[in-house]
Amino acid sequence: MTLGPNTFQLDAPGPDEKSKGEWNPGMLSKADKEKFGIEEIPRDNFLKRAQELGVPQDTIEQLLKTDESTFYFAHNCPVIQIK
């Protein structure tokens, strides 16, 4: 999952341990995607949308090397301050 201009890899847990490794944001309901600010981006629109969202070019290239048909962008992500 890519998060705005300050991009980093986030491995979000699934709803339970049984789905670990097989879960992805596409499994969320439409309401939950809206609640958590998750945008689905089809592969054929990914390059244009990723550039609009400020995804770094090296991340775009890395993601396009995968066989994923849909990519996910999180617009709302909790910010945790580490002291």
Buried (B, 14 or more C-beta within 10 A) or exposed (E): BBBBEEBEEEEEEEEEEEEEEEBEBEEBEEEEBEEBEBBBBEBEEBBEBBEEBEBEEEBBEEBEEEEBEEBBBBEEBEEEEEE
